[in-house]
Structure formats: structure tokens, C-alpha cells
Amino acid sequence: MRLNGAVKAVTIVSIPFFNVNSFQLNNPGATDTLEALMAYINGFSPNAREILLRFKMEETCKKLQEKGMLYEVCHRFSTFDCKLV
């Protein structure tokens, strides 16, 4: 999470995690959504990235991209109000 250009670590259940990528789910890019989303996932701290990998995020995103649905799914998820802090 970025705050005034700096990386802000978020702590949930006493385990801090962060993301150094500027990707925003509400603006994923219609032409390079998969590439942007993968860079976003790879920008997470190792502990958070491990969780995403266990949920097979990359494989799921690739399948959605192949079906032409990744952009729409990202856009719809961006409308959820799920504040972490």
C-alpha cells in the first residue's frame, strides 16, 4: 500500500505485509491486465506472495485472461469496499 509515495506495511494477525507496486485494481489496463496484475502480485512481500501462490492466483488469472474475463473481474473486485486499515 502506498501513502504519499512511501510503502506502508499493513499488519493483520501480527504479520506485516506490503506491496511495492503502484498497480491499482480499479485501473488494471484493458490491454495488459495480466502483465500488470502479475507485477502487482510479485510486488508483495514474500509472506503475502506465498499466500497468493497457494491460492494459485497466477494460474487463475491466466485462465481468466484466456477467456477474456480478467479485466472485468478486476474491475468488479475494485468496486468492493474492503478496507484493511
Secondary structure, 3 states (H helix, E strand, C coil): CEECCEECCEEECCEEECECCCCCCCCCCCCCHHHHHHHHHHCECHHHHHHHHHCCHHHHHHHHHHCCCHHHHHHHHCCCCCCCC
